[in-house]
């Protein structure tokens, strides 16, 4: 009799734990995808912010960048089901809230994908800024002794 009760308790506990273990696995997978999506979008925006402002402004005209500029790396895109990325370049100057006397571009990126259940995951959204390079009036210096090279 005790053996029957022990087996019944074991089966009951097992039937309760298996769905919980599956759910934990799904949550961990989605958390890992989200972490990788944040890192990938951050890398993409960093790479774009290093480009010349003229290239960003002429390719965007205040709208989304073309897919050849704002593209995910192929291995990452293959690992995230239904991954889509969009990056909008917004020119900022003194007239529309930017710093006085300095041109800049704000890059607003969004990365979306589908979950294992086929539903749309909450997209990752990040922003980055690209500023024009400041001209240097001083002649270059030798790093070793600090003297100018003229």
C-alpha positions in Angstrom: 0.0 0.0 0.0 2.8 2.4 0.9 4.5 1.7 -2.4 1.3 2.6 -4.3 1.0 5.9 -2.5 4.7 6.7 -3.1 4.3 6.0 -6.8 1.2 8.1 -7.0 2.9 11.0 -5.2 5.9 10.7 -7.5 3.8 10.7 -10.7 1.8 13.8 -9.4 5.0 15.7 -8.7 6.5 14.7 -12.1 3.4 15.9 -14.0 3.6 19.2 -12.2 7.3 19.7 -12.7 7.6 18.8 -16.4 5.5 21.8 -17.7 7.3 24.1 -15.3 10.7 22.9 -16.6 9.6 23.4 -20.2 8.3 26.9 -19.4 11.6 27.8 -17.7 13.5 26.6 -20.8 11.3 28.8 -23.1 11.8 31.8 -20.9 15.6 31.3 -20.8 15.7 30.9 -24.6 13.8 34.1 -25.1 16.0 36.0 -22.6 19.1 34.8 -24.4 17.6 35.9 -27.7 16.8 39.4 -26.2 20.3 39.7 -24.8 21.9 38.8 -28.2 19.5 41.2 -30.0 20.5 44.1 -27.7 24.2 43.3 -28.4 23.7 43.0 -32.2 21.7 46.2 -32.5 24.2 48.0 -30.3 27.1 46.9 -32.6 25.1 47.9 -35.7 24.4 51.4 -34.3 28.0 51.8 -33.2 29.3 50.9 -36.7 26.8 53.3 -38.3 27.7 56.1 -35.9 31.3 55.9 -37.1 30.3 56.6 -40.7 30.6 60.2 -42.1 27.5 62.3 -41.4 27.1 63.2 -45.0 26.7 59.5 -45.9 24.0 59.0 -43.1 22.1 62.2 -44.1 22.1 61.6 -47.8 21.1 58.0 -47.5 18.3 58.6 -45.0 16.8 62.1 -45.6 15.3 61.9 -42.1 13.9 58.4 -42.7 14.9 54.8 -42.5 18.4 53.9 -43.8 18.5 51.6 -46.8 18.8 47.8 -46.0 22.4 47.6 -47.4 23.6 50.1 -44.7 21.4 48.8 -41.8 21.7 45.0 -42.2 22.2 42.4 -39.5 25.2 40.0 -39.8 24.1 36.8 -41.6 24.9 34.4 -38.8 22.9 36.4 -36.3 20.0 36.9 -38.6 19.9 33.1 -39.2 19.8 32.5 -35.4 16.9 34.8 -34.7 13.7 33.7 -36.4 12.0 36.4 -38.4 14.5 39.1 -37.5 13.9 42.5 -39.0 15.9 45.6 -38.3 15.2 49.2 -39.1 17.3 52.2 -38.4 16.0 55.8 -38.8 18.6 58.6 -39.2 17.3 61.9 -37.8 19.4 65.0 -38.5 19.9 67.2 -35.5 21.0 70.8 -35.7 20.2 73.9 -33.6 16.9 74.4 -35.4 15.5 71.1 -34.3 16.9 70.5 -30.8 20.5 69.7 -31.6 23.6 71.3 -30.1 24.4 74.9 -31.2 27.0 75.0 -34.0 27.4 71.3 -34.3 25.8 68.9 -36.7 24.7 65.5 -35.5 22.5 62.6 -36.5 20.5 60.5 -34.1 20.2 56.9 -35.1 17.1 55.2 -33.8 17.2 51.4 -34.2 14.6 48.7 -33.7 15.1 45.0 -33.9 12.1 42.6 -33.9 11.7 38.9 -34.2 9.2 36.1 -33.6 9.2 33.9 -30.6 9.3 30.1 -30.6 5.5 30.2 -30.3 5.2 32.2 -33.5 4.2 35.5 -31.8 6.0 38.7 -32.3 8.5 39.4 -29.6 8.7 42.8 -28.0 11.3 44.7 -30.2 14.6 46.0 -28.8 15.0 49.7 -29.4 18.2 51.6 -29.0 19.5 55.0 -30.0 23.0 56.3 -30.9 24.3 59.7 -32.0 26.9 60.5 -34.7 28.6 63.9 -34.6 30.7 65.6 -37.2 34.4 65.4 -36.6 35.8 68.5 -35.0 38.5 70.2 -37.0 41.8 70.6 -35.1 43.6 73.9 -35.5 46.7 72.8 -33.6 49.5 71.0 -35.5 49.9 67.3 -34.8 52.2 66.5 -31.9 54.7 63.7 -31.4 53.2 61.4 -28.7 56.6 60.6 -27.2 57.9 64.0 -26.5 54.9 66.3 -26.9 56.6 68.6 -29.5 54.8 69.7 -32.6 55.7 68.3 -36.0 56.2 71.3 -38.2 
